[in-house]
Amino acid sequence: MGDVYLKRVIDPYLKDYLMSSSAVLIEGPKWCGKTRTAKELSASAVFMQDPDSRSSYLKMADARPSLLLEGKVPRLIDEWQIAPVIWDSVRFAVDERGKTGQFILIGSAVPQDDKARHSGTGRYQGWSCAP
């Protein structure tokens, strides 16, 4: 089977979400197809869980998280919750850019509640692949 992408029910919805929102949030358990689905529509990506890059990404998130957002859009940020500051960085970027289809955030776990983090209302569309 290899690299062959199997179309999913969510595909047309994800395309619609990207055309109507600046950012899309996809949440669910590991191995439910979140990343593979998002990779089909993304133009660039950051994989926060990549063991070769994770340390560098975390340092970047601490010093200047906007660097992680640079790249062709839609920009996929996989396992964003590893550096929760990414949430507010994306929120700020979508406010500044004022365009749709900027980011796809994927998370397998929800970070601890952070009262300083904005809810993302009006900026994010959400989809969960939870059963």
Secondary structure as a PSIPRED ss2 file (coil, helix, strand):
# PSIPRED VFORMAT (PSIPRED V4.0)

   1 M C   1.000  0.000  0.000
   2 G C   1.000  0.000  0.000
   3 D C   1.000  0.000  0.000
   4 V C   1.000  0.000  0.000
   5 Y C   1.000  0.000  0.000
   6 L C   1.000  0.000  0.000
   7 K C   1.000  0.000  0.000
   8 R C   1.000  0.000  0.000
   9 V C   1.000  0.000  0.000
  10 I C   1.000  0.000  0.000
  11 D H   0.000  1.000  0.000
  12 P H   0.000  1.000  0.000
  13 Y H   0.000  1.000  0.000
  14 L H   0.000  1.000  0.000
  15 K H   0.000  1.000  0.000
  16 D H   0.000  1.000  0.000
  17 Y H   0.000  1.000  0.000
  18 L H   0.000  1.000  0.000
  19 M H   0.000  1.000  0.000
  20 S H   0.000  1.000  0.000
  21 S C   1.000  0.000  0.000
  22 S C   1.000  0.000  0.000
  23 A E   0.000  0.000  1.000
  24 V E   0.000  0.000  1.000
  25 L E   0.000  0.000  1.000
  26 I E   0.000  0.000  1.000
  27 E E   0.000  0.000  1.000
  28 G C   1.000  0.000  0.000
  29 P C   1.000  0.000  0.000
  30 K C   1.000  0.000  0.000
  31 W C   1.000  0.000  0.000
  32 C C   1.000  0.000  0.000
  33 G C   1.000  0.000  0.000
  34 K H   0.000  1.000  0.000
  35 T H   0.000  1.000  0.000
  36 R H   0.000  1.000  0.000
  37 T H   0.000  1.000  0.000
  38 A H   0.000  1.000  0.000
  39 K H   0.000  1.000  0.000
  40 E H   0.000  1.000  0.000
  41 L H   0.000  1.000  0.000
  42 S C   1.000  0.000  0.000
  43 A C   1.000  0.000  0.000
  44 S E   0.000  0.000  1.000
  45 A E   0.000  0.000  1.000
  46 V E   0.000  0.000  1.000
  47 F E   0.000  0.000  1.000
  48 M C   1.000  0.000  0.000
  49 Q C   1.000  0.000  0.000
  50 D C   1.000  0.000  0.000
  51 P C   1.000  0.000  0.000
  52 D C   1.000  0.000  0.000
  53 S C   1.000  0.000  0.000
  54 R H   0.000  1.000  0.000
  55 S H   0.000  1.000  0.000
  56 S H   0.000  1.000  0.000
  57 Y H   0.000  1.000  0.000
  58 L H   0.000  1.000  0.000
  59 K H   0.000  1.000  0.000
  60 M H   0.000  1.000  0.000
  61 A H   0.000  1.000  0.000
  62 D H   0.000  1.000  0.000
  63 A H   0.000  1.000  0.000
  64 R C   1.000  0.000  0.000
  65 P H   0.000  1.000  0.000
  66 S H   0.000  1.000  0.000
  67 L H   0.000  1.000  0.000
  68 L H   0.000  1.000  0.000
  69 L H   0.000  1.000  0.000
  70 E C   1.000  0.000  0.000
  71 G C   1.000  0.000  0.000
  72 K C   1.000  0.000  0.000
  73 V C   1.000  0.000  0.000
  74 P C   1.000  0.000  0.000
  75 R E   0.000  0.000  1.000
  76 L E   0.000  0.000  1.000
  77 I E   0.000  0.000  1.000
  78 D E   0.000  0.000  1.000
  79 E C   1.000  0.000  0.000
  80 W H   0.000  1.000  0.000
  81 Q H   0.000  1.000  0.000
  82 I H   0.000  1.000  0.000
  83 A C   1.000  0.000  0.000
  84 P C   1.000  0.000  0.000
  85 V H   0.000  1.000  0.000
  86 I H   0.000  1.000  0.000
  87 W H   0.000  1.000  0.000
  88 D H   0.000  1.000  0.000
  89 S H   0.000  1.000  0.000
  90 V H   0.000  1.000  0.000
  91 R H   0.000  1.000  0.000
  92 F H   0.000  1.000  0.000
  93 A H   0.000  1.000  0.000
  94 V H   0.000  1.000  0.000
  95 D H   0.000  1.000  0.000
  96 E H   0.000  1.000  0.000
  97 R H   0.000  1.000  0.000
  98 G C   1.000  0.000  0.000
  99 K C   1.000  0.000  0.000
 100 T C   1.000  0.000  0.000
 101 G C   1.000  0.000  0.000
 102 Q C   1.000  0.000  0.000
 103 F E   0.000  0.000  1.000
 104 I E   0.000  0.000  1.000
 105 L E   0.000  0.000  1.000
 106 I E   0.000  0.000  1.000
 107 G E   0.000  0.000  1.000
 108 S C   1.000  0.000  0.000
 109 A C   1.000  0.000  0.000
 110 V C   1.000  0.000  0.000
 111 P C   1.000  0.000  0.000
 112 Q C   1.000  0.000  0.000
 113 D C   1.000  0.000  0.000
 114 D C   1.000  0.000  0.000
 115 K C   1.000  0.000  0.000
 116 A C   1.000  0.000  0.000
 117 R C   1.000  0.000  0.000
 118 H C   1.000  0.000  0.000
 119 S C   1.000  0.000  0.000
 120 G C   1.000  0.000  0.000
 121 T C   1.000  0.000  0.000
 122 G C   1.000  0.000  0.000
 123 R C   1.000  0.000  0.000
 124 Y E   0.000  0.000  1.000
 125 Q E   0.000  0.000  1.000
 126 G E   0.000  0.000  1.000
 127 W E   0.000  0.000  1.000
 128 S E   0.000  0.000  1.000
 129 C C   1.000  0.000  0.000
 130 A C   1.000  0.000  0.000
 131 P C   1.000  0.000  0.000
